[in-house]
Amino acid sequence: MKKLFEILRMCLAIVLLAVTFVYGGIRLMKIQVVDGEKYLAMSKTSTTATQTVPAARGQIVDTNGEPLVENKVSYDVIIEYSFFPKDYESQNKIILGIAKLLQTDGIEWIDDIPITRTVPYEYTTESETEINRILNKLRLNSYATAENCIDELIKDYSISDTYSNEEKRIIAGVRYQMILSDFSSKTDYVFVKDVPIETATKIRELAHVLTGAGISETAVRVYSSGDIFPHGIGYVGPIYAEEYKELKSQGYLLTDTIGKSGIEKALESTLRGDNGEKTITVSSDGAVTEEITTQAVPGSTVMLTINAELQLKLQKILEDHITALANGTLTKQDYDFTDCSSGAAVVMDAKTGAVLAAATYPGYDINDLLSDYSAVLNAPGAPLYNRAFDGLYRPGSVMKTITAVAALSEGIIDEKSTYACHRHYNFLDIVVNCTGSHGNIGVVTAIEKSCNIFFYQVIQELGLDKFMEYQKAFGLSQDMGLEISSSKGYLASPDTFFNLGLDWTIGQVLQASIGQSEVAVTPLQMCVLATTIANKGNRLQPYLVDSVWDYNMQTMLEKTQPEVVAKVNADEDVFDTLIQGMIKAGNNTTGSTYYATNPQNEYLAQFSLDVLPYDVAIKTGTPQASNKATQNSTVVGFYPAHDPEIAFAVVIENGEYSKYTVRKIIEAYYGYESVIEDLGDGKFKNTINY
């Protein structure tokens, strides 16, 4: 019985095995014969590639949220490595095909190899750095010619002799760009940026022929108000090969743009955002699918303290004043200011330290800079020079404010102390002069009249070391800590003279007390000086960034808070005394607002400060321009004098009457309007509506 059972089990196993073979055969026949084509197609592996999705760069807006820098969609022609043919012959054909299409549409693609585009080939640069970079990339000897470089590219990438010389040069140029761009599975090649939508459509329609060619939609900078605060806003530009080594580790691609100057550079990490990634799959039947695998996170929007409307007005005030000096409208007899062609002005919130406007003349438009850098660089007056933050000037008699505070605070003088001024003053073996003969005067009158001899005598008792201590407390020769670069300048001292290769004499102490000698400060520092006086000795940190928001400005992420960074060692009554003198100087700015019919009288009357609803505190200076036989003109101040809201500083190079900008600045900030009232009998009165 047991044996029979084993025989039956064996027979059952044989039957099951036979059924399995029969079923497998049927399935195999179905796969090979019935569904053969289907499975043959499926056997062809689908192609998958990843592509970076660039993050939109954060916008830059003014203090009212008005856009200064925006973004627009750019259609970039790219070659995607994963879909690009693997053989050079096919690649060259596609490269040329793209170039021909762009040529037809009148579009120049990226070709930075500094070699002429026609034979005989020659270098288009004398820069050894650029030439050596080509030679290193192509592994050629230092004596290789431009012709050798093109020949090497033709050989390395099998560029066929069937192509014309022009076509060979096109392909070779693109090949070199691919080398520079690190074209690989991780980095697509950008053939050209920002093509018209019509060209982008053609590229997309020919994707089946130009294998690997595609269109990437990216956000590019638009400087819609490129003439507003250009030095402060800055610009973005391409990443250079020498920068890429460091930036690559920070996640940058060689095709990215990066802030090159101003706020664009200083807040690069805030504005930049985080790139995303999408996966592109081409299936066996040719269908293309795209999937965002990592969302791009746009950069944050930066709100500046700059008021765009005030900024434009300040730029116009500065330009008009300089033009009036140059064409003779403002000159007196025997005065010649035809060389006056530049200057700077800064306006700050006296209560917070926020920079509301900062003008440099001559200025420029960022768009002009980006389209023709050399033209702006070489334009008359050096417009790229940020005079407001980097310009170094002798402050002249503006410095007397610090001399007065130091002397009052140290007990050298009090409000009633007097010194005699008879125009000339003997100091050791030299004679120094004053602008007038003021008699016995106190510090208030000395500030009002800007008496040199009063301060010559004060500084002898105060001493240079103590004077420098106060200068630094007011911010002179100190780093302003601004978000963008600004110069520190220097103070007149034996060390400064040594560094400049000059001989120090004791007489320089007298000149230092009135803002002459070898002292150099910026208009920004002079405005901080005015703000410090307005705040009775509290020096506020100047700043340009009001706040940081999410891209769409729905949520505030950061807010700058006013900060006192230094305190001048002086009581409030010291500043009250100084401000008395500055108010008197303001009241004497242009004389009466009443005038008889005369174009010159009418012109000058518009600068009178006595028509304003509140007192203005100012101090002017006419320093000799450093290393020149000409003079500059400076003015600092604040308004209203007894409860300051704004502080200002103006420097006019090779000019005069900077004080005539003060009323215009106040009108611009408050929206005051000048009015001419006819009093009859040929007499008029200049007033304002406020």
Buried (B, 14 or more C-beta within 10 A) or exposed (E): EEEEEEEEEEEEEEEEEEEEEEEEEEEEEEEEEEEEEEEEEEEEEEEEBBBBBBBBBBBBBBBEEBBBBBBEEBBBBBBBBBBBEEEBEEBBBBBBBBBEBBEEEEBEBBBEBBBBEEEEBEBEEEEEEBBEBBBEBBEBEEEBBBEBBBBBBBEBBEBEEEBEEEBBBBBBBBBBBBBBBBBEEEBBBBBBBBBEEEBBEBBEEBBEEBBBBBBBEBBBBBBEBBBBBBBBBBBBBBBEBEEBEEBEEEEBBBBBBBBBBBBBBBBBEBBBBEBBBBBBEBBEEEEEEEEEEBEBBBBBBBBBBBBBBBBBBBBBBBBBBBBBBBEEBBBEEEEEBEEBBBBBBBBBBBBBBBBBBBBBBBBBBBBBBBEEEEEBEEBEBEBBBBBBBBBBBBBBBBBBBBBBBBBBBBEBBEBEBBBEBEEEBEBEEEEBEBBBEBEEBBBBBBBBBBBBBBBBBBBBEBBBEBBBBBBBBBBBBBEBEBBBEBBBBBBBBEEBBEEEEEEBBEBBBBBBBBBBBBBBBBBBBBBBBBBBBBBBBBBBBBBBBBBBBBBEBEEEEBEBEEEEBBEBBBEEEBBEBBBBBBBBBBBBBBBEBBBEEEEEBBBBBBBBBBBBEBBBBBBBBBBBBEEEEEBBBBBBBBBBBEEBBBBBBBBBBBBBBBBBBBBBBBBBBBEBEBEEEEEEEEEBBBBBEE
